[in-house]
């Protein structure tokens, strides 16, 4: 299943996933430097959906705050 996610790096609120009408909002403590925020996003989404990190792929927006992520829950 694919999800639209707005990522907010360097957030004091995180790590947290909120569901909104437009998709998901991910609050992450990690900065958006050297892929740290993307790695943290995959980790937080895996915990949120109850699946392994290998089942989550960033399909679109690897260098953007707006991402499309595919989650395979097996």
PyMOL CGO cylinders between C-alpha atoms (Angstrom):
from pymol import cmd
from pymol.cgo import CYLINDER

trace = [
    CYLINDER, 0.00, 0.00, 0.00, 1.26, 3.51, -0.82, 0.3, 1, 1, 1, 1, 1, 1,
    CYLINDER, 1.26, 3.51, -0.82, 1.13, 6.48, 1.52, 0.3, 1, 1, 1, 1, 1, 1,
    CYLINDER, 1.13, 6.48, 1.52, 1.80, 10.19, 1.06, 0.3, 1, 1, 1, 1, 1, 1,
    CYLINDER, 1.80, 10.19, 1.06, 3.96, 11.45, 3.91, 0.3, 1, 1, 1, 1, 1, 1,
    CYLINDER, 3.96, 11.45, 3.91, 5.06, 14.92, 4.92, 0.3, 1, 1, 1, 1, 1, 1,
    CYLINDER, 5.06, 14.92, 4.92, 8.31, 14.66, 6.88, 0.3, 1, 1, 1, 1, 1, 1,
    CYLINDER, 8.31, 14.66, 6.88, 9.30, 17.20, 9.52, 0.3, 1, 1, 1, 1, 1, 1,
    CYLINDER, 9.30, 17.20, 9.52, 12.96, 16.63, 10.45, 0.3, 1, 1, 1, 1, 1, 1,
    CYLINDER, 12.96, 16.63, 10.45, 14.63, 18.19, 13.53, 0.3, 1, 1, 1, 1, 1, 1,
    CYLINDER, 14.63, 18.19, 13.53, 11.34, 18.04, 15.39, 0.3, 1, 1, 1, 1, 1, 1,
    CYLINDER, 11.34, 18.04, 15.39, 11.20, 18.08, 19.16, 0.3, 1, 1, 1, 1, 1, 1,
    CYLINDER, 11.20, 18.08, 19.16, 7.82, 16.31, 18.91, 0.3, 1, 1, 1, 1, 1, 1,
    CYLINDER, 7.82, 16.31, 18.91, 9.19, 13.12, 17.36, 0.3, 1, 1, 1, 1, 1, 1,
    CYLINDER, 9.19, 13.12, 17.36, 9.58, 10.35, 16.64, 0.3, 1, 1, 1, 1, 1, 1,
    CYLINDER, 9.58, 10.35, 16.64, 5.88, 10.31, 15.88, 0.3, 1, 1, 1, 1, 1, 1,
    CYLINDER, 5.88, 10.31, 15.88, 3.50, 9.46, 13.01, 0.3, 1, 1, 1, 1, 1, 1,
    CYLINDER, 3.50, 9.46, 13.01, 0.20, 11.34, 12.78, 0.3, 1, 1, 1, 1, 1, 1,
    CYLINDER, 0.20, 11.34, 12.78, -2.61, 10.40, 10.43, 0.3, 1, 1, 1, 1, 1, 1,
    CYLINDER, -2.61, 10.40, 10.43, -4.33, 13.33, 8.69, 0.3, 1, 1, 1, 1, 1, 1,
    CYLINDER, -4.33, 13.33, 8.69, -6.90, 13.66, 5.92, 0.3, 1, 1, 1, 1, 1, 1,
    CYLINDER, -6.90, 13.66, 5.92, -4.12, 14.32, 3.38, 0.3, 1, 1, 1, 1, 1, 1,
    CYLINDER, -4.12, 14.32, 3.38, -1.95, 11.37, 4.40, 0.3, 1, 1, 1, 1, 1, 1,
    CYLINDER, -1.95, 11.37, 4.40, 0.61, 10.92, 7.14, 0.3, 1, 1, 1, 1, 1, 1,
    CYLINDER, 0.61, 10.92, 7.14, 2.86, 13.41, 8.92, 0.3, 1, 1, 1, 1, 1, 1,
    CYLINDER, 2.86, 13.41, 8.92, 6.15, 12.12, 10.32, 0.3, 1, 1, 1, 1, 1, 1,
    CYLINDER, 6.15, 12.12, 10.32, 7.92, 14.09, 13.05, 0.3, 1, 1, 1, 1, 1, 1,
    CYLINDER, 7.92, 14.09, 13.05, 11.56, 13.01, 13.27, 0.3, 1, 1, 1, 1, 1, 1,
    CYLINDER, 11.56, 13.01, 13.27, 14.35, 14.13, 15.61, 0.3, 1, 1, 1, 1, 1, 1,
    CYLINDER, 14.35, 14.13, 15.61, 17.07, 13.42, 13.05, 0.3, 1, 1, 1, 1, 1, 1,
    CYLINDER, 17.07, 13.42, 13.05, 18.27, 16.14, 10.66, 0.3, 1, 1, 1, 1, 1, 1,
    CYLINDER, 18.27, 16.14, 10.66, 17.80, 15.88, 6.90, 0.3, 1, 1, 1, 1, 1, 1,
    CYLINDER, 17.80, 15.88, 6.90, 21.53, 15.34, 6.32, 0.3, 1, 1, 1, 1, 1, 1,
    CYLINDER, 21.53, 15.34, 6.32, 23.24, 12.33, 4.72, 0.3, 1, 1, 1, 1, 1, 1,
    CYLINDER, 23.24, 12.33, 4.72, 20.02, 10.29, 4.63, 0.3, 1, 1, 1, 1, 1, 1,
    CYLINDER, 20.02, 10.29, 4.63, 19.59, 10.26, 8.43, 0.3, 1, 1, 1, 1, 1, 1,
    CYLINDER, 19.59, 10.26, 8.43, 15.98, 11.45, 8.25, 0.3, 1, 1, 1, 1, 1, 1,
    CYLINDER, 15.98, 11.45, 8.25, 15.11, 8.85, 5.59, 0.3, 1, 1, 1, 1, 1, 1,
    CYLINDER, 15.11, 8.85, 5.59, 16.59, 6.05, 7.72, 0.3, 1, 1, 1, 1, 1, 1,
    CYLINDER, 16.59, 6.05, 7.72, 14.69, 7.31, 10.76, 0.3, 1, 1, 1, 1, 1, 1,
    CYLINDER, 14.69, 7.31, 10.76, 11.49, 7.52, 8.72, 0.3, 1, 1, 1, 1, 1, 1,
    CYLINDER, 11.49, 7.52, 8.72, 11.77, 3.88, 7.65, 0.3, 1, 1, 1, 1, 1, 1,
    CYLINDER, 11.77, 3.88, 7.65, 12.40, 2.84, 11.25, 0.3, 1, 1, 1, 1, 1, 1,
    CYLINDER, 12.40, 2.84, 11.25, 9.43, 4.81, 12.63, 0.3, 1, 1, 1, 1, 1, 1,
    CYLINDER, 9.43, 4.81, 12.63, 7.10, 3.60, 9.88, 0.3, 1, 1, 1, 1, 1, 1,
    CYLINDER, 7.10, 3.60, 9.88, 8.11, -0.01, 10.50, 0.3, 1, 1, 1, 1, 1, 1,
    CYLINDER, 8.11, -0.01, 10.50, 7.17, 0.38, 14.15, 0.3, 1, 1, 1, 1, 1, 1,
    CYLINDER, 7.17, 0.38, 14.15, 3.93, 2.22, 13.30, 0.3, 1, 1, 1, 1, 1, 1,
    CYLINDER, 3.93, 2.22, 13.30, 2.73, -0.43, 10.83, 0.3, 1, 1, 1, 1, 1, 1,
    CYLINDER, 2.73, -0.43, 10.83, 4.14, -3.41, 12.74, 0.3, 1, 1, 1, 1, 1, 1,
    CYLINDER, 4.14, -3.41, 12.74, 6.35, -4.68, 9.93, 0.3, 1, 1, 1, 1, 1, 1,
    CYLINDER, 6.35, -4.68, 9.93, 10.05, -5.09, 9.20, 0.3, 1, 1, 1, 1, 1, 1,
    CYLINDER, 10.05, -5.09, 9.20, 12.13, -2.20, 7.86, 0.3, 1, 1, 1, 1, 1, 1,
    CYLINDER, 12.13, -2.20, 7.86, 12.86, -4.17, 4.68, 0.3, 1, 1, 1, 1, 1, 1,
    CYLINDER, 12.86, -4.17, 4.68, 9.13, -4.02, 3.82, 0.3, 1, 1, 1, 1, 1, 1,
    CYLINDER, 9.13, -4.02, 3.82, 9.19, -0.20, 3.55, 0.3, 1, 1, 1, 1, 1, 1,
    CYLINDER, 9.19, -0.20, 3.55, 10.48, 1.62, 0.46, 0.3, 1, 1, 1, 1, 1, 1,
    CYLINDER, 10.48, 1.62, 0.46, 10.64, 5.31, -0.35, 0.3, 1, 1, 1, 1, 1, 1,
    CYLINDER, 10.64, 5.31, -0.35, 9.19, 5.41, -3.87, 0.3, 1, 1, 1, 1, 1, 1,
    CYLINDER, 9.19, 5.41, -3.87, 9.29, 9.15, -4.50, 0.3, 1, 1, 1, 1, 1, 1,
    CYLINDER, 9.29, 9.15, -4.50, 10.82, 12.20, -2.82, 0.3, 1, 1, 1, 1, 1, 1,
    CYLINDER, 10.82, 12.20, -2.82, 14.01, 10.83, -1.30, 0.3, 1, 1, 1, 1, 1, 1,
    CYLINDER, 14.01, 10.83, -1.30, 15.41, 14.38, -1.17, 0.3, 1, 1, 1, 1, 1, 1,
    CYLINDER, 15.41, 14.38, -1.17, 12.12, 16.13, -0.41, 0.3, 1, 1, 1, 1, 1, 1,
    CYLINDER, 12.12, 16.13, -0.41, 9.95, 16.63, 2.67, 0.3, 1, 1, 1, 1, 1, 1,
    CYLINDER, 9.95, 16.63, 2.67, 6.98, 15.25, 0.73, 0.3, 1, 1, 1, 1, 1, 1,
    CYLINDER, 6.98, 15.25, 0.73, 7.42, 11.54, 0.07, 0.3, 1, 1, 1, 1, 1, 1,
    CYLINDER, 7.42, 11.54, 0.07, 5.51, 8.59, -1.29, 0.3, 1, 1, 1, 1, 1, 1,
    CYLINDER, 5.51, 8.59, -1.29, 6.24, 5.41, 0.63, 0.3, 1, 1, 1, 1, 1, 1,
    CYLINDER, 6.24, 5.41, 0.63, 5.24, 1.84, -0.14, 0.3, 1, 1, 1, 1, 1, 1,
    CYLINDER, 5.24, 1.84, -0.14, 4.52, -0.44, 2.81, 0.3, 1, 1, 1, 1, 1, 1,
    CYLINDER, 4.52, -0.44, 2.81, 4.22, -4.20, 2.37, 0.3, 1, 1, 1, 1, 1, 1,
    CYLINDER, 4.22, -4.20, 2.37, 2.64, -5.71, 5.46, 0.3, 1, 1, 1, 1, 1, 1,
    CYLINDER, 2.64, -5.71, 5.46, 3.26, -9.43, 5.44, 0.3, 1, 1, 1, 1, 1, 1,
]
cmd.load_cgo(trace, "trace")
